[in-house]
Amino acid sequence: MKYFDAHCHVQFDDYDVDRDALIAHMQEEGVGGVVVGIDRASSEAARALVQNHPHLYSSVGLHPNYETQESFDEAHVLSLLADPKVVAVGECGLDYYRPAEVTDELKHAQKALFEQHVEVAAKTGTPLIVHGRPAKGTMDAYKDIIDILSSKKKEYGDQLRGDIHFFVGGIAEARALIDLDFTVSFTAVVTFARDYDDVVRFVPLTHILSETDAPYVAPAPRRGKRNDPLAVIDVVRALAGIRGEEEGLVQAALVDNAMRLFRI
């Protein structure tokens, strides 16, 4: 495997027309990945999709923005985790950006949902895929995520691990997460925005993953179009350039990081 997309959604309807061809192209280019669930239906679809593709794996979780639409079903999560192709718990976490009104009640509900995911992940030794989206101009969601993970880390130790997907925090947030031995992953945003160059340089290469969050956030010059996991190649190239490191070295390290985290 030459590249690894730690977070994509190729089970979504966006790929109904060309999914098989895209997955075949990924295999030809040496691109593996985790197909990430955001609710019960998409988690089941991700698990089913990856069964016959040796370069693909899946996750099971409930995105915080779906907290009002669906309840966390621990028994269902555990049943999917029994499949060796299901390698992570998530997408889960906290989102204080999208809701029209972020109240104390909403934060409490999202935290409770996130903690349910953390408990299952830690007890089973399965890595988390964590979504963090702070309110504009703040780092509030990351602060709460770090507080929850820090508390649970005292209880579970090395059993609690994972990746902070689509990381948009700063150096302080990255340092706190690295201290918890979590990785952070970067998307194709790094191909066209310079906002995260400092944090990309700060994070040790051992704690970085590459991802696309496809179908979202296509790289330059495909901005505004549907993204796909092949864009992880652009992400790796951009990360190497920002860090001033040899591309082949970064490419190999990011695959190794993903293999180690997801125990593939």
LINRAPE-V99449 format. One record per pair of residues at least 24 apart in sequence whose C-alpha atoms are under 10 Angstrom apart, sorted by the first residue. I is the first residue (numbers start at 1). J is the second residue. Records with the same first field share a line. If there is no record, write none. Layout:
BEGIN
I->J / J
END
This chain:
BEGIN
1->27 / 28 / 29 / 30 / 31 / 32 / 33 / 55 / 252 / 255 / 256 / 259
2->27 / 29 / 30 / 31 / 32 / 233 / 248 / 251 / 252 / 254 / 255 / 256
3->29 / 30 / 31 / 32 / 33 / 210 / 211 / 229 / 230 / 232 / 233 / 235 / 236 / 251 / 252 / 253 / 254 / 255 / 256 / 258
4->30 / 31 / 32 / 33 / 34 / 55 / 56 / 209 / 210 / 211 / 212 / 229 / 230 / 232 / 233 / 236 / 251 / 252 / 254 / 255 / 256 / 257 / 258 / 259
5->31 / 32 / 33 / 34 / 35 / 56 / 185 / 187 / 209 / 210 / 211 / 212 / 213 / 214 / 228 / 229 / 230 / 231 / 232 / 233 / 235 / 236 / 254 / 255 / 258
6->32 / 33 / 34 / 35 / 36 / 57 / 58 / 129 / 163 / 165 / 166 / 185 / 186 / 187 / 209 / 210 / 211 / 212 / 213 / 229 / 232 / 254 / 255 / 258 / 259 / 262
7->33 / 34 / 35 / 36 / 37 / 58 / 59 / 91 / 129 / 163 / 165 / 166 / 185 / 186 / 187 / 209 / 210 / 211 / 212 / 213 / 214 / 229 / 232
8->33 / 34 / 35 / 36 / 37 / 46 / 58 / 211 / 212 / 213 / 214 / 215 / 216 / 227 / 228 / 229
9->33 / 34 / 35 / 36 / 37 / 38 / 42 / 43 / 46 / 58 / 212 / 213 / 214 / 215 / 216 / 228 / 229
10->34 / 35 / 36 / 45 / 46 / 49 / 213 / 214 / 215 / 227 / 228 / 229
11->35 / 36 / 37 / 42 / 43 / 44 / 45 / 46 / 47 / 48 / 49 / 50 / 215
12->36 / 37 / 42 / 45 / 46 / 214 / 215
13->215
14->214 / 215 / 226 / 227 / 228
15->215 / 226 / 228
19->49
22->228 / 229 / 230
23->50 / 53 / 55 / 56 / 228 / 229 / 230
24->53 / 55
25->229 / 230
26->55 / 56 / 228 / 229 / 230
27->53 / 54 / 55 / 56 / 230
29->230 / 233
30->55 / 230 / 233
31->55 / 56 / 229 / 230 / 231 / 232 / 233 / 255
32->56 / 57 / 229 / 230 / 232 / 255 / 258
33->57 / 58 / 210 / 211 / 212 / 229 / 232 / 255 / 258
34->58 / 59 / 85 / 86 / 87 / 88 / 211 / 229 / 258 / 262
35->59 / 60 / 86 / 87 / 88 / 213 / 214 / 229
36->60 / 61 / 86 / 87 / 88 / 89 / 90 / 91 / 129 / 213
37->61 / 62 / 63 / 88 / 89 / 90 / 91 / 92 / 129
38->62 / 63 / 64 / 65 / 66 / 90 / 91 / 92
39->63 / 64 / 65 / 66 / 67 / 69 / 70 / 71 / 72 / 90 / 91 / 92
40->70 / 71 / 72 / 73 / 76 / 77
43->77 / 80 / 86 / 89 / 90 / 91
44->76 / 77 / 80
46->85 / 86
47->80 / 81 / 83 / 84 / 85 / 86 / 87
48->85 / 86
50->85 / 86
51->83 / 84 / 85 / 86
52->85
53->85
54->85
55->264
56->85 / 86
57->84 / 85 / 86 / 87 / 88 / 262 / 264
58->83 / 84 / 85 / 86 / 87 / 88 / 89 / 90
59->85 / 86 / 87 / 88 / 89 / 90 / 91 / 126 / 127 / 128 / 129
60->86 / 87 / 88 / 89 / 90 / 91 / 92 / 117 / 128 / 129
61->88 / 89 / 90 / 91 / 92 / 93 / 114 / 117 / 128 / 129 / 130
62->89 / 90 / 91 / 92 / 93 / 113 / 114 / 117
63->90 / 91 / 92 / 93 / 94 / 95 / 110 / 113 / 114 / 130 / 131
64->91 / 92 / 93 / 94 / 95 / 96 / 106 / 107 / 109 / 110 / 111 / 113 / 114 / 131 / 132
65->92 / 93 / 94 / 95 / 96 / 97 / 98 / 99 / 106 / 110
66->92 / 110
67->92 / 106 / 109 / 110 / 112 / 113 / 114
68->106 / 109 / 110
71->113
72->113 / 114 / 116 / 117
73->116 / 117
74->116 / 117 / 119 / 120
75->120
77->117 / 120 / 121
78->120 / 121 / 124
81->120 / 121 / 124 / 126
82->124
84->264
85->264
86->126 / 262
87->126 / 127 / 128 / 129 / 261 / 262 / 263 / 264
88->121 / 125 / 126 / 127 / 128 / 129 / 162 / 163 / 261 / 262 / 263
89->117 / 118 / 120 / 121 / 122 / 124 / 125 / 126 / 127 / 128 / 129 / 130 / 162
90->114 / 117 / 118 / 121 / 127 / 128 / 129 / 130 / 131 / 162 / 163
91->117 / 128 / 129 / 130 / 131 / 132 / 164 / 165
92->116 / 117 / 118 / 128 / 129 / 130 / 131 / 132 / 164 / 165
93->117 / 118 / 128 / 129 / 130 / 131 / 132 / 133 / 141 / 142 / 144 / 145 / 164 / 165
94->130 / 131 / 132 / 133 / 134 / 140 / 141 / 142 / 144 / 145
95->131 / 132 / 133 / 134 / 135 / 140 / 141 / 142
96->132 / 133 / 134 / 135 / 136 / 138 / 139 / 140 / 141 / 142
97->132 / 133 / 134 / 135 / 136 / 138 / 140 / 141
98->133 / 134 / 135 / 136
99->135
102->135
107->141 / 144
111->141 / 144 / 145 / 148
114->145 / 148 / 149
115->145 / 148 / 149 / 152
118->148 / 149 / 152 / 153 / 160 / 161 / 162
119->152 / 156 / 160
120->160
121->159 / 160 / 161 / 162
122->152 / 153 / 155 / 156 / 157 / 158 / 159 / 160 / 161 / 162
123->156 / 159 / 160
124->159 / 160
125->156 / 158 / 159 / 160 / 161 / 162
126->159 / 160 / 161 / 162 / 261 / 262 / 263
127->159 / 160 / 161 / 162 / 163 / 182 / 261 / 262 / 263
128->160 / 161 / 162 / 163 / 164 / 165 / 182 / 261 / 262
129->161 / 162 / 163 / 164 / 165 / 182 / 183 / 184 / 185
130->162 / 163 / 164 / 165 / 166 / 167 / 182 / 184
131->163 / 164 / 165 / 166 / 167
132->164 / 165 / 166 / 167 / 168 / 169
133->165 / 166 / 167 / 168 / 169
134->168 / 169
138->169
139->168 / 169 / 170 / 172 / 173
141->169
142->167 / 168 / 169 / 170 / 173 / 174 / 176 / 177
143->173 / 176
145->173 / 177
146->173 / 174 / 176 / 177 / 180
147->176
149->177 / 180 / 182
150->176 / 177 / 179 / 180
153->180 / 181
154->180
161->261 / 262
162->261 / 262
163->207 / 208 / 209 / 258 / 261 / 262
164->208 / 209
165->209 / 210 / 211 / 212 / 213
166->209 / 210 / 211 / 212 / 213
167->196 / 199 / 200
168->195 / 196 / 199
169->195 / 196 / 199
170->195 / 196 / 197 / 198 / 199 / 200 / 202
171->196 / 198 / 199 / 200 / 201 / 202 / 203
172->199
173->199
174->199 / 200 / 202 / 203 / 204 / 207
175->199 / 202 / 203 / 204
177->207
178->203 / 204 / 206 / 207 / 208
181->206 / 207
182->207 / 208 / 261
183->207 / 208 / 209 / 257 / 258 / 261
184->208 / 209 / 210 / 211
185->209 / 210 / 211 / 212 / 254
186->210 / 211 / 212 / 213 / 232 / 235 / 236 / 239
187->211 / 212 / 213 / 214 / 216 / 217 / 218 / 219 / 231 / 232 / 234 / 235 / 236 / 238 / 239
188->212 / 213 / 214 / 216 / 217 / 218 / 219 / 220 / 223 / 227 / 231 / 232 / 233 / 234 / 235 / 236 / 238 / 239
189->217 / 218 / 219 / 220 / 223 / 235 / 238
190->219 / 220 / 234 / 235 / 236 / 237 / 238 / 239 / 242
191->218 / 219 / 220 / 221 / 234 / 235 / 236 / 237 / 238 / 239 / 241 / 242
192->218 / 219 / 220 / 221 / 223 / 238
193->220
194->242
196->242
197->238 / 239 / 241 / 242 / 243
198->242 / 243
199->243
200->239 / 240 / 242 / 243
201->239 / 240 / 242 / 243 / 244 / 245
202->243
203->243
205->243 / 245 / 249 / 250 / 253 / 254 / 257
206->250 / 253 / 254 / 256 / 257 / 258
207->253 / 254 / 257 / 258 / 261
208->239 / 250 / 253 / 254 / 255 / 257 / 258
209->235 / 236 / 251 / 253 / 254 / 255 / 256 / 257 / 258 / 261
210->234 / 235 / 236 / 239 / 251 / 254 / 255 / 257 / 258
211->235 / 236
END
